[in-house]
């Protein structure tokens, strides 16, 4: 009897629709796991598989699941997540540089569907003004359902994506404001009070999100830098708080989530562990849940419910797709984009889901829209999501191929494919920030890991010290893996650190050696127990010496001081690229202090590699008056000095004292000193008897004598 009741209880758990939260969640996870895998073999985007799965298991399909509060909650989180990631991944430098393009595309993708849709609804389908205008405005909206495809293929930084995302916010905001206006008009509430309330609430919302939230986030990330798990919780809290504020302001929560992404954009670099966690959880759980819930709304049976429903559904779908295609086509013509970029714009802007559903459901609830348009819109959502997913995936693949072809020659000439960064360390307290810095500047196409090196003294305890060091460094390998970056631990035995670093840098063919700043304040002649001159003399690589006291994400600018003729050094292109990559990761502008010829060389590198950070140039000061630039350096600036080894083309005698001056006068800033690799076309060994060092020393001595004489004359003039 007990067994019968037990089995009866088990069977009841499988009654449709499923009610057990555990079973519901298990089924959803199974769909998220299997549907993309199965459909990938048929070359169908995984997004479509999730939507179709939602149709099958939803209340209008096999009725396995109901749209209950739990499904609605996860669906809402997924939608907010899509919009948040879109704002977070947006290249702000690219967006600012192309804000006019975003405005024009926003106008096209709003005005064209509206202009086409209103006559169709009013004259062809015979609806009144309010119904026709609200339905036509629905054509102007679009949801970034296909954005995960763009992220997966790594083309989210493409200019076409930037203007599409910008246009999405413009057009969706406009449509949702139109919705509020039409509802007010239908209810006779378009009073001055309505407009004042809407305007004031939007202003308050903007002030909180763009002024208050970034300040709180900076304080939080700085004070709780080591509490990595708290960072994700904080970010999630900001997203939902922003969505709530947007709803309170009279606009849709999705706008608030996108604005949250913009507000936190500069504080969460793309290669950071936090960004990896945000994308991983969103793409693994919340966003697929939203896509399944979209499918659960679709009622395919409405097609068979009558001729009128079929005509309305077909008409709405044709108008929606053609309107978005025309907007993408005009954008391509005006800005001379490629066909792949046009298709990417169409794919991203072609899907109708969240905002469309919001407009239609609100209109239906208030009696402005009838059941035929509601059913037709649901079919439209399914069709446009499928078309947009196919278009986006095809365009993304094409853009990846084009970008790889464009960069192939550049990689061949500069040998960056196998870039290797060596990170020698003797102070574990400094390693975390140095590792983050190395991850940001690492070439993402290189298969080589970041090699963390520790040199152990050659003594009786060498073997035990190696084991202890390796165990301590394993946690930093996990830190790198959190941002999907490979890290490798190397421990070696040598008589001194300089020779050990030099030997390993040659063995692994490192391109860059990243070093921590000397631990002894005010003294720059020692590093890892060795003189800097000895380090630089033994390492024929580009060397970066970093003092990182603040989180890198808190910066606003990169200020770079470059000596005359720096462009003639072998490592010139490499360090320019690394600074550009760092600025791009952190969404920073760059200020170069350099001469005119160096400015042209820097611009050439930026144009060749299509870097997006905004550049400004200042005329290079006299190196003897280096500290004059102190008045231009702000607390939030990352200060970079391009130095040179003695005897290098760009070397000047004043460089020897500059690092100590930087440490003294810019102690509140993060500092980086870069020693570029030199050209070595003529083997020095062949001409060992000939050396330019005595000449250089003589010139330096003459320069010092000249300065002393000049100072004597100045004193005499002042006394007289």
BELDA-V144480 format. One record per pair of residues at least 12 apart in sequence whose C-alpha atoms are under 6 Angstrom apart, sorted by sequence separation. I is the first residue (numbers start at 1). J is the second residue. If there is no record, write none. Layout:
I|J  I|J
This chain:
36|49  243|256  35|49  118|132  242|256  243|257  328|342  118|133  242|257  328|345  118|136  239|257  328|346  117|136  239|260  325|346  114|136  114|137  589|613  593|617  595|619  589|614  590|615  591|616  592|617  593|618  594|619  595|620  113|139  324|350  591|617  593|619  594|620  113|140  419|446  593|620  353|381  418|446  420|448  423|451  424|452  517|545  352|381  417|446  421|450  422|451  423|452  424|453  425|454  514|543  515|544  516|545  517|546  584|613  110|140  423|453  424|454  511|541  512|542  513|543  514|544  515|545  516|546  517|547  141|172  512|543  557|588  559|590  562|593  640|671  642|673  643|674  644|675  556|588  557|589  558|590  559|591  560|592  561|593  562|594  638|670  639|671  640|672  641|673  642|674  643|675  351|384  557|590  640|673  351|385  458|493  451|487  452|488  455|491  456|492  457|493  458|494  502|538  351|388  449|486  450|487  451|488  452|489  453|490  454|491  455|492  456|493  457|494  458|495  498|535  502|539  137|175  350|388  449|487  451|489  452|490  453|491  455|493  457|495  347|388  455|497  347|391  347|392  17|63  18|64  17|64  18|65  202|249  16|64  17|65  201|249  344|392  214|263  344|395  343|395  210|263  340|395  102|163  106|167  110|171  105|167  309|372  313|376  317|380  102|166  106|170  312|376  102|167  106|171  91|157  95|162  558|637  298|378  556|636  557|637  558|638  559|639  560|640  561|641  562|642  555|636  556|637  559|640  560|641  555|637  566|650  565|650  564|650  421|510  420|510  423|513  420|511  421|512  422|513  423|514  571|676  571|677  570|677  570|678  569|678  570|679  549|670  548|670  547|670  547|671  546|671  546|672  545|672  545|673  544|673  544|674  543|674  543|675  542|675  542|676  542|677  524|660  541|677  441|578  522|660  441|581  441|582  440|582  87|258  84|257  88|261  80|254  83|257  84|258  87|261  88|262  83|258  87|262  80|257  84|261  88|265  139|320  160|341  164|345  146|348  144|348  142|349  276|483  78|286  143|351  78|287  142|351  143|352  273|482  113|323  142|352  143|353  273|483  112|323  272|483  78|290  75|289  75|290  109|327  138|356  108|327  131|368  54|292  58|296  131|369  54|293  60|299  51|291  55|295  50|291  51|292  54|295  55|296  50|292  54|296  52|295  146|389  51|295  267|553  270|585  269|585  269|586  266|586  266|587  48|386  94|612  93|612  93|613
